[in-house]
Amino acid sequence: MKIISTRIPDVKLIEPKVFGDERGFFMETWNEKAFREAGINVAFVQDNHSRSVKNTLRGLHYQIKQPQGKLVRVTRGEVFDVAVDLRVGSSTFGQWVGEYLSGENNRMLWVPPGFAHGFLVTSDTADFQYKCTDFYSPEYERSIFWNDPSVNVDWGVSNPEELLLSNKDKHAQSLQQAMAELEGNSQIKPETSA
């Protein structure tokens, strides 16, 4: 398993070793020891699986309490996956990193607690699976506009009218609007050791 730091070092791109032959393939998608040695020392409490059609954009979601770290992967199709640093005081606060994840490249992305997360489906459909370090709590969930100019994620979208968004994401807030709640939250902070 190859674990690579992205331009936001706490967000990791994971490339598992894939062993294949005429019968199919095998790969290890989680190994506590290997991840711990790479500085990802977490316990997962929930696994999720979503299926989405092309041009679905989910995010940018985060929780103000019980922030979730997420180990994300795509088992069918392709998405452009994005993490935005919301850890007030972090040297990369407000910055984003994005990676293409697909059933073909088998890549995974580690998104630590304190990051907003979202993805855009670029294939006809995509099955998106992820492990979470804390439970989903809808009362604490928030969403930042996918196209907030202060974050400036380059989604590669040429026709925004074609995007499929939930009502929650259509009525998200800007990063500036989220700041008061983020600044007063001790649960969303940079890691002290990696």
N, C-alpha and C positions, 0 to 999 in steps of 0.2 A: 504494500500500500504506500503510495506516495502522497505526502501531505505538504502542500505548497502555501506559503503566505501570499496573500493578495496585496494590493497597494494599501489596504487597511490591514495591517499585520494580524489583528485578532480574528479576522475573517479568513478561513482556510478553504482552499480548493483541494479536494481529495480525489485522487485517481487510484481506484482499486486495481489490483492485479486480476486480470481475467484469464482463466484457463479454459480454453475451448478446443473442441475437436468435432468430428462429424456428428456426434450425439447432441451437441449444444455447448453450454458453457457453465462455469462455476465461478463465483467471486464472493469474497468476504466483504460485507458492507458495514459491519461494526465489529470492532475488536477493542475492548476496553483498555487493554495494555498498550496497544499501538497508539491509540488516541491520547492516552495519559502521557506517554513519552513525548508526544508532540505538543503537550501543554493543554490538551482538552480533557480535563478531569471532571466529568459530569455524570450524573445519573439521569436516565430518561424515565419518564412516568407515563407517556402517552404517545401512541403512533397514530398518524392520520393519513388518509388517502383521498385525493380528490381527482375527478376527471373533468376536464374542461375542453371546450371547442376553440378553434382558431380565433384569435383576436380577443380572447378573454384576458382581461388584466385584473389581477387580484392584488390589492394592496394600495398603499404601503401601510401595513398593520403592525401594531405593537401593543403591549399591555403596560399600563402605568404602575400596576402592582402585579406581583407574580410574573415578572418578565420572563419570557420563554427563550431559551436557547433552542435552535432548531438545526438538525442535521437533515438536509433536504436532498432529494434525488428524483429523477424522472425515470420511470420504468417503461414508458411507451410514449413516443412523440418527442417534442422538443419545447423548451421554454427558455426565455431570457430571464434569469433570476437575479434579483437586486436586493442588497442590504444597505441600509442607511444608518450611520452612526448617530444615535440620539443620546449618547452618554455625555451629559453636561460636564465640562471640564476635560474631556478627551481632546487630544491634539488633532483628531480627525472628525470632531463633531460636525454634523451636517454634510459630511462627505459620503459618497456612495461607491459601491463596487458592484459590477454585474458580470455574470458568467452564463454562457450557454450550457445548459444541462440537457442531456437526451438519453433515450434508451439505447442509442448507438455509442455515445462516448462514455457512458457509465460514470460520469463525473458526479461528485456530490459537493455540496457547499455547507460548511459549518458557519452558522449565523449565531453569534453569541447573544446572551441576554442583553437588553439595552439597545438593540437595533430594530429599526422598522424593516419589514420584509415584504416583498411583493414579487410577482412574476407575470410575464406576458407569454401567452401560448403562441408559438410561431408555426406549429404544425397543424394538421387538420384537427387532431385531438391530442391531448396529453394526459397521462396518468402521473400524478405528482404525489410522492410519498415523503413523509417526514416524521422524525422522532422529536419530541419536545421534552425540555427539562422541567417544565411546570405545567400545571393543568390550564386548560382554556377557561378564562373567566370573562364572559361577555360584558359584565359591568365595568371591567377595567380596560377593555379593548378600545383603542383609538385608531384613527386612520389619518394619514397625511395625504394630501392631493398627489396623485401619481405624477402630475406635471407642475408641481410647485417650482416656480422659477428660482427660488433661493437654494433648492437642492439640485435642480437642473439635470435630472437623470436623462441620459440619451437612450431612450427605448428603441430608437430606430423606426418610430411610427411616422409614416408619411400621410396617413389619413385618419386623424383622431376620431372622426365621426363613425368609423367602422369598429371602434373598440366596444367590447361588451363589459360593462361595469355594474356592480351591485349598487343598490340605492345607498348603502353605507359609504361606498367609495365615491359615488357622485356627490355626496354631501360631506366629504372629508374636510379637514382643516389644513391651513398652511402651517409650515414649521414655525413661523413667527407666532401664530395663534397658540400653538402647542407649548411654547416656551415657558409660560408661567407654571403650568402643571409639571413640566419636565424639571425645571429648576428647583422646585420644592420636593422632589422625589428622591429619597436616598436609595431606593431600590434599583434605580437606573444609574449606574456609575461605571467608570472604566475599571477593567481588571487591574488588580494590584500586582499580580504575578502571572507570568505566562511561561 
